[in-house]
Amino acid sequence: MRRLSLRGQVFDIRFLETPAEMRAVEAVQRAVWPGSETDIVPDHILLTFAHNGGVVLGAYHLPDEEMAGFVYGFPGIHERDGRHRFKHCSHQLGVLPAYRGLGLAYHLKRAQWQWVRRQGLPLITWTYDPLLSLNAHLNIRKLGAVCRTYLREVYGAMRDGLNAGLPSDRFVAEMWVEAPRVVRRMAAEPPSPLDLAHYLSAGARIVNPSRRGEDDFPEPVTSVAPPQGDLLLVEVPPDFQAMRASRRDLALRWRLHTRTIFEDLFAGGYLVTDFVYLPAPFARSFYVLSHGEATLG
């Protein structure tokens, strides 16, 4: 389907349709999410998606032909304003650890977007943990998705060691296929990103500025500034993975703290339109929320 050269490494992104290809996707899932056998989507389900209006894409490293990553999705129904429309539901994306940091996840999602665009569907949706900064950077900043829906306990009590004991709350990411913000990000030369200084100079307010606590993990504030203006910034942990691995109590506090903020802001007409990450030595992460649907452009 498409050949890529990413930092000197060559990949092919291909449509997957055979049992052998789907078994390779199973193997990548096990490598990406070790010890979570109940979460592995089996080959026969993947084949069903691929042969009934969905798509399964694999990225192969060349010349050794190792599957480095995959993405898949299937048709679904989107309800808005009392009307039901078709959409594409993107369910899972995974890249082997050896191939992360090359931009492969972006190119897999871009290939999926191209395929859905040819189908004529207007929308791609998926869910993700709003406290995972790497996912937010990909989904919001690089792909141009927006979020206005916060779901509590999507998967109930999760059983894997990393997530056990934490509510499985999720954002619903909406990638509007023909939206100018998406089309610009899918271009060969996407626009330069805005940083925190740009937003602060435009009058954006941080509603929950954190303070640095033990082990340099940020601590959530106990009081939140009332929303004022069309641009707001909501701070989240820059490395929630490390936090929940070593400070489960603090991870839970951040989950409940941000749950209240996002639910209130979404109910008030705000939606997530960008994401900003400040690097080390004191890394910080912020969602940008804008008021009004005009920001979908």
KEZAVO-251691 format. One record per atom (N, C-alpha, C): x, z, y. Coordinates in steps of 0.001 Angstrom, whole numbers, padded with zeros to 6 digits, always signed. Atoms other than C-alpha are relative to their C-alpha. Layout:
% residues N
XZY...
//
This chain:
% residues 297
+000832+000000-001217+000000+000000+000000+000857+000000+001254-000860-000055-001173+002695+000994+002507+001334+000605-000369-001345-000535+000222+006459+001536+002433+000472+000702+001272-000453-000813-001115+007984+004232+004640+001478+000313-000152-001358-000523-000027+011517+005141+005645-000009+001235+000888+000085-001275-000710+011621+008809+006641+001330+000729-000124-001300-000669-000042+014995+010235+007647+000909-000468-001135-000891+000586+000985+016830+007886+005352-000525-000021-001415+000594+000034+001325+014515+008375+002375-001188-000964+000001+001002+001057+000085+012143+005654+001176-001134+000447-000915+001191-000379+000748+008581+006211-000044-000985-001165-000008+001164+000882+000073+005677+004068-001190-001255+000855-000062+001312-000625+000116+002120+005238-000532-000912-000985-000710+000767+000898+000864-000179+003801-003211-001363+000596-000322+001273-000409+000577-003778+003914-004355+000237+000394-001458-000133-000460+001379-004055+005849-007623-001327-000219-000726+001227+000359+000717-006518+004710-010291+000067+000263-001493-000140-000093+001450-005148+005390-013784+000123+001449-000455-000178-001363+000524-005154+008479-016045+001425+000511+000156-001388-000444-000122-001343+008589-015994+000317+000411+001440-000237-000347-001401-001294+008588-012192-000665+001326+000355+000698-001249-000306-003855+011407-012060+000685+001194-000668-000760-001081+000623-001805+013470-014505+001237+000351+000840-001116-000271-000910+001109+013086-012091-000465+000830+001197+000562-000812-001088-001143+014469-009333-000177+001445-000468+000105-001350+000561-001895+017454-011592+001349+000707+000045-001335-000605+000030+001852+018052-011957+000452+000410+001402-000368-000355-001373+002375+017986-008195-000789+001227+000452+000798-001175-000354-000486+020458-007740+000637+001273-000554-000598-001191+000621+001194+022883-010167+001300+000396+000681-001244-000306-000704+004474+022597-008286-000258+000553+001395+000312-000441-001363+002850+023089-004889-000667+001367-000003+000708-001273+000088+000580+025984-005958+000289+000651-001361-000368-000555+001309+002451+027677-008834-000809+001253-000332+000712-001188+000459+000589+030244-010889-001472+000003+000312+001417+000052-000355-002863+029077-009729-000706-001061-000842+000536+001020+000893-004056+027149-012776-001488-000233+000227+001436+000182-000239-007711+027773-011917-000273-000887+001206+000177+000834-001186-007151+025844-008661+000390-001456-000235-000453+001358+000273-005793+022704-010346-001208-000898-000269+001060+000981+000220-008176+019726-010073+000467-000946-001098-000480+000772+001154-007962+017913-013435-000103-001504+000201-000092+001454-000142-007264+014235-013963-001351-000695-000080+001273+000700+000141-010797+013322-015063-000868+000126+001256+000730-000139-001268-012280+014688-011808+000596-000932+001047-000661+000888-000950-009703+012802-009747-000360-001461-000270+000402+001361+000355-010525+009605-011646-001428-000290+000462+001387+000169-000437-014210+010123-010909-000067-000246+001504-000046+000227-001447-013471+010417-007189+000473-001418+000311-000628+001276-000324-011251+007306-007182-000893-001187-000330+000815+001123+000464-013804+005145-008995-001431+000026+000532+001373-000122-000496-016903+006247-007068-000034+000240+001508+000063-000047-001451-016255+005728-003386+001007+000899+000669-001037-000831-000567-013477+008253-002932+001345-000694-000048-001342+000570+000041-009740+007727-002699+000986+001086-000398-001131-000854+000348-006660+009291-004292+001253-000797+000332-001219+000660-000431-003346+008379-002675+001209+000817-000427-001234-000654+000378+000140+009170-003932+001172-000569+000760-001237+000427-000646+003495+009030-002167+001117+000086-001024-001062+000076+001002+006330+007917-004474+001356-000134+000684-001373+000078-000499+009989+008549-003714+000729-001095-000743-000734+001126+000593+012162+005485-004289+001506+000230+000127+000414+000867+001123+014032+004418-006279-000398+000739-001273+000216-000720+001261+013394+007222-008788-001468+000061-000419+001432+000057+000322+009560+006805-008650-000600+001383-000252+000601-001330+000109+008932+010556-008433-001148+000107+000992+001095-000238-000933+005529+011422-006966+000357+001196+000867-000421-001036-000936+006400+013412-003859-001174+000734+000635+001162-000623-000613+002890+014135-002590-001243-000818-000253+001293+000667+000226-000780+013209-002699-001011+000502+001012+001176-000427-000739-004053+013385-000818-001205-000653-000657+001207+000630+000540-007585+012799-002021-001236+000522+000715+001282-000375-000580-011169+012880-000805-001110-000834-000605+001179+000633+000598-014682+011710-001595-001124-000051+001034+001094+000095-000967-017919+010736+000185-000803+001305+000064+000834-001177-000182-020083+013482+001613-001061-000257+001053+001080+000077-000990-022958+014188+003994+000323+000940+001160-000217-000786-001210-022566+015416+007567-001335+000170+000712+001262-000264-000704-025536+017096+009270+000300+000366+001441-000182-000281-001420-025702+017063+013034-001284-000304+000738+001217+000176-000805-028661+017530+015380-001198-000388-000868+001122+000251+000897-031050+017478+012423+000056-001314-000740-000128+001286+000679-029780+014115+011148+001148+000070-001008-001015+000045+001047-027754+013380+008019+000704-001349+000021-000803+001217-000021-024909+010861+008047+001094+000116-001070-001090+000002+000961-022265+009821+005564+001326+000321+000686-001348-000306-000472-018697+011071+005981+000946-000054-001199-000994-000148+001060-015487+011400+003977+000473+001445+000006-000455-001383+000141-014602+014863+002682+001401-000012-000604-001384-000062+000471-010826+015266+002387+000236+001393-000560+000003-001313+000638-010302+018056-000105+001386+000610-000186-001282-000610+000347-006624+018469-000946+001149-000919+000387-001234+000690-000354-003188+017468+000319+001151+000876-000465-001148-000765+000461+000084+018513-001287+001265-000832+000025-001313+000647-000012+003777+017663-000834+000984+000929-000693-000994-000803+000695+006560+018843-003123+000969+000636+000998-000912-000676-000940+008894+021387-001459+001224-000820+000379-001219+000770-000273+011878+019019-001743-000212-001084+001051+000281+001102-000913+010136+016459+000482-000743+000445+001259+000671-000483-001206+008657+018678+003191+000911-000143+001214-000758+000132-001236+009709+018366+006804+000375-001418+000356-000308+001403-000267+009909+014569+006668-001139-000736+000704+001172+000668-000564+006439+013798+008041-000855-000678-001044+000730+000680+001061+005104+012739+004648-001484+000369+000009+001400-000414-000041+001888+014782+004984-000766-000792+001058+000645+000791-001057+001094+013005+008267-000282-001419-000489+000176+001389+000421+001594+009578+006697-001020-000121-001132+001054+000013+001015-000585+010437+003693-001376+000072+000656+001278-000105-000700-003388+011522+006025-000290-001257+000823+000195+001235-000760-002848+008422+008174-000490-001119-000917+000455+001008+000956-003219+006201+005093-001436+000258-000425+001385-000350+000330-006395+008079+004172-000933-000408+001132+000798+000399-001165-007733+007551+007715-000205-001511+000033+000123+001461+000001-007002+003808+007465-001018-000461-001039+000920+000381+001072-008918+003586+004179-001434+000341+000389+001347-000405-000413-011927+005520+005535-000487-000885+001138+000365+000893-001105-011891+003377+008660-000499-001341-000530+000446+001266+000587-012166+000239+006522-001352+000153-000679+001313-000244+000594-015123+001830+004723-001107+000054+001042+001000-000085-001057-016878+002191+008070-000609+001376+000169+000520-001357-000162-017399+005957+007816+000521+000590+001307-000390-000445-001336-017315+007762+011177+000835+001270+000041-000526-001358-000069-015911+011139+010188+000716+000370-001287-000699-000648+001119-013365+012860+007925+000014+001496+000296-000055-001452-000183-013685+016612+007438+000797+000639-001127-000632-000833+001021-011703+019248+005590+000083+001420+000544-000150-001386-000429-011187+022996+005709+001451+000429-000151-001340-000579+000135-007997+024958+006270+000005+001391+000616-000134-001357-000514-006870+028491+007016+000459-000076+001454-000368+000132-001416-006827+028799+010835+001255+000766+000387-001190-000774-000331-003917+031249+010694+001296-000624-000509-001206+000691+000476-001498+028785+009062+000458-000989+001070-000441+000790-001149+000454+027368+011996+000457-001404-000388-000459+001322+000414+002059+024505+010057-001181-000933-000232+001196+000816+000234-001358+023268+008955-000697-000348+001311+000627+000251-001297-002745+023645+012474+000770-001067+000777-000823+000993-000694+000165+021645+013894-000291-001403-000522+000306+001305+000584-000540+018801+011460-001428-000432+000339+001411+000381-000094-004333+018859+011622-000457-000261+001429+000516+000080-001368-004925+019379+015326+000919-000838+000886-000917+000684-000918-001823+018240+017170+000341-001414-000460-000512+001312+000436-000599+015358+014995-001120-000963-000392+001061+000882+000485-003855+014024+013507-001155-000157+000982+001056+000120-000993-006179+014654+016441-001348+000555-000423+001256-000633+000393-008809+016655+014565-000403+001053+001035+000512-001095-000816-011006+019139+016433-000714+000981-000927+000711-001027+000781-012630+022361+015213-000999+000704+000895+001022-000769-000709-015867+024027+016299-000823+000826-000972+000733-000738+001034-016996+025651+013036+000954+000943-000713-000776-001033+000695-015662+028898+011581-000830+000484-001180+000699-000403+001221-016624+029706+007989+000627+001256-000574-000486-001235+000630-016346+033188+006529-000016-000132-001527-000038-000150+001467-015282+033735+002909-000441-001284-000724+000381+001292+000579-015462+030055+001943+000122+000014-001523-000268+000020+001438-014000+030641-001528-000232+001364-000647+000203-001329+000549-015068+034250-002003+001330+000729-000145-001232-000751+000247-012445+036657-003321+000989-000893-000747-000995+000860+000628-009345+034585-004044+000876+000823-000935-000663-000740+001073-007379+035511-007157+001508-000176-000053-001448+000179+000068-003876+034220-006480+000696+001123+000746-000729-001141-000536-001190+036726-005544+000192-000044+001498-000257+000114-001423-000624+035371-002045-001221+000333+000837+001223-000163-000791-004264+035490-000898-000877+001169-000417+000844-001087+000498-005699+038358-002950-000122+001099+001051+000238-001078-000949-007286+040982-000734-000269-000453+001412+000266+000527-001337-007718+038702+002299-001235-000879-000031+001170+000887-000058-010991+037048+003328+000432-001459+000080-000362+001424+000046-010879+033300+002626-000739-000765+001101+000622+000662-001146-012031+032295+006131+000680-001345+000248-000538+001336-000219-011576+028652+007115-000588-000630+001265+000486+000938-001006-011854+026218+010015-000521-001238-000714+000382+001349+000406-013742+022967+009501+000648-000965+000988-000646+001013-000839-011492+020199+010847-000849-001264-000011+000752+001245-000147-013339+017131+012173+000934-001065+000573-000817+001130-000465-011374+013900+012446-000945-001182+000209+000921+001087-000320-013620+011386+014235+000793-001299-000003-000854+001125+000373-012297+008097+012922+000324-000917+001172-000216+000928-001100-012744+005973+016050+000186+000696+001344-000200-000706-001266-012241+008692+018668+001335-000405+000624-001269+000379-000636-009586+007686+021234+001136+000978-000288-001053-000986+000257-007697+010949+020624+000614-000204-001381-000509+000255+001349-007379+010065+016932+000762-001319-000049-000638+001315+000034-006579+006382+017405+001371+000046+000682-001300-000114-000686-003801+007290+019876+001037+000658-000904-000948-000711+000863-002235+009672+017361+000373-000799-001247-000306+000849+001145-002387+007073+014601+000843-001208+000372-000773+001141-000471-000480+004556+016740+001447+000116-000460-001403+000020+000415+003066+003513+015909+000842+000947+000852-000692-000924-000889+004247+005516+018927-001041+000944+000615+001023-000921-000512+001876+008493+019372+000424+000619+001325-000332-000569-001312+001661+010179+022794+000841+001265-000124-000816-001217-000022+004098+012928+023739-000907+001224+000071+000869-001183-000001+002634+016385+023041+000163+000822+001274-000062-000958-001096+001819+018913+025744+000532+001326-000519-000496-001303+000416+003554+022287+025657-000751+001110+000733+000716-001140-000569+002466+025773+026706+000037-000027+001527-000123+000021-001461+003762+025337+030277-001007-000954+000622+000988+000942-000525+001518+022299+030751-001377+000656+000100+001337-000597+000024-001574+024249+029772-000109+001167+000985+000042-001117-000946-000685+027354+031797-000058-000515+001431+000035+000551-001356-000046+025217+034880-001355-000622+000321+001343+000571-000197-003484+023648+034348-001065+001080+000078+000947-001096-000155-005080+027097+034523-000505+000613-001284+000428-000589+001272-005447+027907+030820+000381+001475-000052-000242-001431+000122-005711+031632+030028+000167+000373-001458-000179-000546+001355-004411+033442+026948-000970+001162-000151+001030-001036+000103-007362+035512+025786+000467+001196-000822-000440-001101+000860-005402+037652+023291+001517+000039-000141-001468-000004+000105-001669+037833+024144+000477+001133-000901-000450-000985+000986+000119+039613+021306+001159+000830+000554-001225-000758-000273+002842+042244+021402+000832+000005-001271-000894+000060+001155+005888+042267+019145+000080+001372-000652-000001-001256+000724+005745+044929+016438+001128+000087-001010-001024-000196+001024+007652+045917+013302+000399-001327-000623-000542+001202+000661+009875+043301+011647-000222-001255+000826+000216+001112-000931+009258+041100+014717-001308-000753-000234+001312+000617+000153+005742+040292+013516-000853+000321+001225+000875-000281-001143+003234+039944+016380-001160+000900-000405+001135-000903+000211+000561+042625+016666-001178-000488+000842+001150+000433-000802-002960+041637+017735-000402+001069+001013+000442-000934-001029-004305+043186+020912-001333+000615-000416+001260-000672+000321-007211+045620+020766-001137-000451+000898+001038+000504-000898-009048+044097+023742+000279-001460+000308-000101+001441-000216-009738+040446+024438-000584-000336+001363+000491+000405-001312-010109+038838+027867-001277-000826-000152+001232+000805+000078-013610+037425+028488+000307-001456+000308-000284+001417-000236-013691+033625+028354-000394-000428+001404+000260+000530-001332-013418+032031+031786+000727-001332+000134-000625+001286-000227-012765+028408+032610-000175-000955-001167+000178+001051+000998-012654+025167+030647+001129-000055-001011-001135+000004+000916-009273+025797+028970+000391+001423-000358-000408-001310+000478-008405+028818+026845+001083-000162-001061-001031-000038+001029-005474+029743+024599-000252+001219-000880+000161-001090+000960-005917+031841+021449+001265+000083-000830-001259-000167+000730-002752+033250+019931-000270+000345-001465+000032-000300+001428-002236+033330+016143+001436+000233-000466-001369-000236+000481+000778+034435+014055+000731-001317-000251-000746+001232+000247+003530+031789+013949+000378-000196-001460-000355+000108+001421+004317+032581+010291-000883+000951-000807+000955-000818+000740+001234+033951+008576+000375+000109-001475-000434-000039+001400+002709+033072+005171+000910+001205-000237-000926-001126+000159+005563+035558+005626-000699+001323+000252+000703-001238-000325+003244+038133+007172-000837+000495-001175+000861-000460+001078+000751+038199+004302+000770+000309-001268-000832-000321+001163+003583+038302+001760+000595+001397+000104-000681-001288-000150+005133+041453+003249-000797+001037+000764+000809-000926-000788+002542+043014+005600-001467-000365-000148+001389+000389+000271-000861+042508+003989-000966+000697+000957+000871-000727-000924-002407+045161+006250-000062-000681+001355-000040+000688-001279-001287+043335+009379-000673-001372-000093+000658+001297+000201-002425+039992+007974-001518+000159+000050+001443-000240-000023-005904+041455+007444-000476+000283+001423+000378-000260-001387-005975+042760+011022-000082-001291+000805+000043+001278-000706-005142+039285+012329-001208-000829-000431+001155+000760+000476-007834+037736+010124-001274+000476+000703+001229-000528-000594-010562+040025+011450+000003-000152+001521-000147+000150-001452-009256+039887+015031-000347-001423+000440+000242+001385-000412-009248+036093+015231-001373-000496-000441+001353+000381+000430-012495+035760+013269-000998+000242+001137+000937-000341-001080-014384+037522+016071+000195-000918+001197-000279+000843-001170-012652+035514+018802-000545-001408-000199+000404+001395+000210-013255+032096+017271-001517-000132-000147+001455+000082+000139-016856+032805+016286-000678+000093+001363+000604-000159-001329-017665+033959+019822+000237-001239+000869-000302+001155-000845-015900+031032+021507-000730-001251-000470+000746+001162+000500-017448+028405+019233-001486+000108+000367+001405-000198-000372-020880+029921+019869-000222-000262+001484+000110+000224-001438-020149+029623+023605+000300-001419+000429-000187+001401-000345-019482+025882+023429+001437-000465+000078-001405+000421+000020-015688+025858+023118+000320-000653-001345-000502+000555+001250-013869+023767+020531+001511-000143+000086-001453+000132+000087-010264+023573+019366+000365-001465+000185-000405+001380-000277-008578+020462+020774+001507-000210-000047-001452+000180+000079-004824+021139+020566+000624+001265-000580-000747-001125+000561-002174+023421+019110+001404-000045+000561-001323-000097-000611+001061+024650+020664+000833+001008-000780-000926-000886+000705+004047+026151+018846+001267+000157+000831-001256-000296-000678+006949+027859+020614+001011+000452-001051-000953-000303+001076+010066+027979+018397+000743+001312+000203-000838-001198-000019+012462+030819+017616+000907-000031+001244-000087-001244+000777+013997+033191+018537-001268+000848-000023+001250-000752+000014+010571+034588+019430-001150-000996-000077+001004+001033+000209+008189+032082+017942-001392+000528+000320+001396-000328-000271+004571+032054+019106-000838-001254-000220+000904+001117+000279+001577+029881+018229-001317+000215+000737+001238-000077-000766-001544+029083+020256-000905-001180-000327+001015+001041-000014-004740+027141+019751-000437-000218+001443+000590+000349-001292-006006+025308+022829-001480-000294-000231+001445+000225+000093-009785+025465+023259-000516-000536+001317+000594+000635-001162-011699+023248+025641-001501+000161-000057+001450-000192-000053-015286+023598+026780-000690-001346+000186+000809+001196-000155-017724+020781+026232+000446-001133-000895-000291+001064+000944-017948+017784+023936+000697-001183+000629-000745+001087-000625-016388+015473+026511+001454-000011-000471-001384-000110+000447-013061+016726+025137+000226-000721-001325-000195+000743+001242-013698+014810+021904+000730-001308+000236-000703+001247-000283-012297+011729+023627+001486+000154-000020
//
